[in-house]
Amino acid sequence: MLKKQSERVAKLVMESGLAELDIDESELAKALNDLAARFQKPAASQAHAAAPQN
């Protein structure tokens, strides 16, 4: 399972051009963490806290 996921990510990295960027690993890690956060479902407690108060 891990090998298949690694291959998927490696393919996307190559296709997107990320592999060719001159970027520090810590900067790239932060950018990838930010991207992952955009697509992760919020925890139930966070979802209620973010809901507007009427």
Chimera marker file (.cmm) of the C-alpha trace (Angstrom):
<marker_set name="trace">
<marker id="1" x="0.000" y="0.000" z="0.000" r="1" g="1" b="0" radius="0.5"/>
<marker id="2" x="2.756" y="2.464" z="0.939" r="1" g="1" b="0" radius="0.5"/>
<marker id="3" x="4.675" y="1.712" z="-2.264" r="1" g="1" b="0" radius="0.5"/>
<marker id="4" x="1.582" y="2.404" z="-4.376" r="1" g="1" b="0" radius="0.5"/>
<marker id="5" x="0.948" y="5.706" z="-2.554" r="1" g="1" b="0" radius="0.5"/>
<marker id="6" x="4.604" y="6.691" z="-2.944" r="1" g="1" b="0" radius="0.5"/>
<marker id="7" x="4.485" y="5.986" z="-6.656" r="1" g="1" b="0" radius="0.5"/>
<marker id="8" x="1.292" y="8.052" z="-7.004" r="1" g="1" b="0" radius="0.5"/>
<marker id="9" x="2.813" y="11.026" z="-5.207" r="1" g="1" b="0" radius="0.5"/>
<marker id="10" x="6.084" y="10.732" z="-7.127" r="1" g="1" b="0" radius="0.5"/>
<marker id="11" x="4.191" y="10.719" z="-10.435" r="1" g="1" b="0" radius="0.5"/>
<marker id="12" x="2.217" y="13.829" z="-9.465" r="1" g="1" b="0" radius="0.5"/>
<marker id="13" x="5.370" y="15.602" z="-8.288" r="1" g="1" b="0" radius="0.5"/>
<marker id="14" x="7.094" y="14.913" z="-11.591" r="1" g="1" b="0" radius="0.5"/>
<marker id="15" x="4.077" y="15.911" z="-13.699" r="1" g="1" b="0" radius="0.5"/>
<marker id="16" x="3.544" y="19.141" z="-11.776" r="1" g="1" b="0" radius="0.5"/>
<marker id="17" x="7.173" y="20.229" z="-12.021" r="1" g="1" b="0" radius="0.5"/>
<marker id="18" x="7.717" y="20.237" z="-8.235" r="1" g="1" b="0" radius="0.5"/>
<marker id="19" x="10.749" y="17.996" z="-8.628" r="1" g="1" b="0" radius="0.5"/>
<marker id="20" x="12.481" y="20.685" z="-10.684" r="1" g="1" b="0" radius="0.5"/>
<marker id="21" x="11.881" y="23.615" z="-8.331" r="1" g="1" b="0" radius="0.5"/>
<marker id="22" x="14.817" y="25.114" z="-6.469" r="1" g="1" b="0" radius="0.5"/>
<marker id="23" x="13.108" y="25.218" z="-3.076" r="1" g="1" b="0" radius="0.5"/>
<marker id="24" x="14.286" y="24.414" z="0.426" r="1" g="1" b="0" radius="0.5"/>
<marker id="25" x="12.847" y="21.160" z="1.812" r="1" g="1" b="0" radius="0.5"/>
<marker id="26" x="11.347" y="22.940" z="4.828" r="1" g="1" b="0" radius="0.5"/>
<marker id="27" x="9.559" y="25.424" z="2.542" r="1" g="1" b="0" radius="0.5"/>
<marker id="28" x="8.266" y="22.605" z="0.357" r="1" g="1" b="0" radius="0.5"/>
<marker id="29" x="7.103" y="20.646" z="3.413" r="1" g="1" b="0" radius="0.5"/>
<marker id="30" x="5.192" y="23.689" z="4.689" r="1" g="1" b="0" radius="0.5"/>
<marker id="31" x="3.559" y="24.248" z="1.306" r="1" g="1" b="0" radius="0.5"/>
<marker id="32" x="2.518" y="20.593" z="1.107" r="1" g="1" b="0" radius="0.5"/>
<marker id="33" x="1.142" y="20.707" z="4.655" r="1" g="1" b="0" radius="0.5"/>
<marker id="34" x="-0.877" y="23.810" z="3.743" r="1" g="1" b="0" radius="0.5"/>
<marker id="35" x="-2.205" y="22.044" z="0.654" r="1" g="1" b="0" radius="0.5"/>
<marker id="36" x="-3.153" y="18.947" z="2.643" r="1" g="1" b="0" radius="0.5"/>
<marker id="37" x="-4.969" y="21.101" z="5.190" r="1" g="1" b="0" radius="0.5"/>
<marker id="38" x="-7.180" y="22.514" z="2.409" r="1" g="1" b="0" radius="0.5"/>
<marker id="39" x="-8.513" y="19.045" z="1.643" r="1" g="1" b="0" radius="0.5"/>
<marker id="40" x="-8.731" y="17.504" z="5.105" r="1" g="1" b="0" radius="0.5"/>
<marker id="41" x="-12.138" y="17.335" z="6.738" r="1" g="1" b="0" radius="0.5"/>
<marker id="42" x="-12.295" y="19.408" z="9.913" r="1" g="1" b="0" radius="0.5"/>
<marker id="43" x="-12.905" y="17.644" z="13.211" r="1" g="1" b="0" radius="0.5"/>
<marker id="44" x="-16.452" y="17.901" z="14.530" r="1" g="1" b="0" radius="0.5"/>
<marker id="45" x="-15.454" y="20.303" z="17.294" r="1" g="1" b="0" radius="0.5"/>
<marker id="46" x="-13.628" y="22.561" z="14.844" r="1" g="1" b="0" radius="0.5"/>
<marker id="47" x="-16.570" y="22.536" z="12.440" r="1" g="1" b="0" radius="0.5"/>
<marker id="48" x="-18.917" y="23.753" z="15.156" r="1" g="1" b="0" radius="0.5"/>
<marker id="49" x="-16.476" y="26.410" z="16.295" r="1" g="1" b="0" radius="0.5"/>
<marker id="50" x="-16.129" y="27.730" z="12.735" r="1" g="1" b="0" radius="0.5"/>
<marker id="51" x="-19.885" y="27.898" z="12.164" r="1" g="1" b="0" radius="0.5"/>
<marker id="52" x="-21.292" y="31.423" z="12.148" r="1" g="1" b="0" radius="0.5"/>
<marker id="53" x="-23.247" y="32.456" z="15.228" r="1" g="1" b="0" radius="0.5"/>
<marker id="54" x="-26.778" y="33.724" z="14.522" r="1" g="1" b="0" radius="0.5"/>
<link id1="1" id2="2" r="1" g="1" b="0" radius="0.2"/>
<link id1="2" id2="3" r="1" g="1" b="0" radius="0.2"/>
<link id1="3" id2="4" r="1" g="1" b="0" radius="0.2"/>
<link id1="4" id2="5" r="1" g="1" b="0" radius="0.2"/>
<link id1="5" id2="6" r="1" g="1" b="0" radius="0.2"/>
<link id1="6" id2="7" r="1" g="1" b="0" radius="0.2"/>
<link id1="7" id2="8" r="1" g="1" b="0" radius="0.2"/>
<link id1="8" id2="9" r="1" g="1" b="0" radius="0.2"/>
<link id1="9" id2="10" r="1" g="1" b="0" radius="0.2"/>
<link id1="10" id2="11" r="1" g="1" b="0" radius="0.2"/>
<link id1="11" id2="12" r="1" g="1" b="0" radius="0.2"/>
<link id1="12" id2="13" r="1" g="1" b="0" radius="0.2"/>
<link id1="13" id2="14" r="1" g="1" b="0" radius="0.2"/>
<link id1="14" id2="15" r="1" g="1" b="0" radius="0.2"/>
<link id1="15" id2="16" r="1" g="1" b="0" radius="0.2"/>
<link id1="16" id2="17" r="1" g="1" b="0" radius="0.2"/>
<link id1="17" id2="18" r="1" g="1" b="0" radius="0.2"/>
<link id1="18" id2="19" r="1" g="1" b="0" radius="0.2"/>
<link id1="19" id2="20" r="1" g="1" b="0" radius="0.2"/>
<link id1="20" id2="21" r="1" g="1" b="0" radius="0.2"/>
<link id1="21" id2="22" r="1" g="1" b="0" radius="0.2"/>
<link id1="22" id2="23" r="1" g="1" b="0" radius="0.2"/>
<link id1="23" id2="24" r="1" g="1" b="0" radius="0.2"/>
<link id1="24" id2="25" r="1" g="1" b="0" radius="0.2"/>
<link id1="25" id2="26" r="1" g="1" b="0" radius="0.2"/>
<link id1="26" id2="27" r="1" g="1" b="0" radius="0.2"/>
<link id1="27" id2="28" r="1" g="1" b="0" radius="0.2"/>
<link id1="28" id2="29" r="1" g="1" b="0" radius="0.2"/>
<link id1="29" id2="30" r="1" g="1" b="0" radius="0.2"/>
<link id1="30" id2="31" r="1" g="1" b="0" radius="0.2"/>
<link id1="31" id2="32" r="1" g="1" b="0" radius="0.2"/>
<link id1="32" id2="33" r="1" g="1" b="0" radius="0.2"/>
<link id1="33" id2="34" r="1" g="1" b="0" radius="0.2"/>
<link id1="34" id2="35" r="1" g="1" b="0" radius="0.2"/>
<link id1="35" id2="36" r="1" g="1" b="0" radius="0.2"/>
<link id1="36" id2="37" r="1" g="1" b="0" radius="0.2"/>
<link id1="37" id2="38" r="1" g="1" b="0" radius="0.2"/>
<link id1="38" id2="39" r="1" g="1" b="0" radius="0.2"/>
<link id1="39" id2="40" r="1" g="1" b="0" radius="0.2"/>
<link id1="40" id2="41" r="1" g="1" b="0" radius="0.2"/>
<link id1="41" id2="42" r="1" g="1" b="0" radius="0.2"/>
<link id1="42" id2="43" r="1" g="1" b="0" radius="0.2"/>
<link id1="43" id2="44" r="1" g="1" b="0" radius="0.2"/>
<link id1="44" id2="45" r="1" g="1" b="0" radius="0.2"/>
<link id1="45" id2="46" r="1" g="1" b="0" radius="0.2"/>
<link id1="46" id2="47" r="1" g="1" b="0" radius="0.2"/>
<link id1="47" id2="48" r="1" g="1" b="0" radius="0.2"/>
<link id1="48" id2="49" r="1" g="1" b="0" radius="0.2"/>
<link id1="49" id2="50" r="1" g="1" b="0" radius="0.2"/>
<link id1="50" id2="51" r="1" g="1" b="0" radius="0.2"/>
<link id1="51" id2="52" r="1" g="1" b="0" radius="0.2"/>
<link id1="52" id2="53" r="1" g="1" b="0" radius="0.2"/>
<link id1="53" id2="54" r="1" g="1" b="0" radius="0.2"/>
</marker_set>
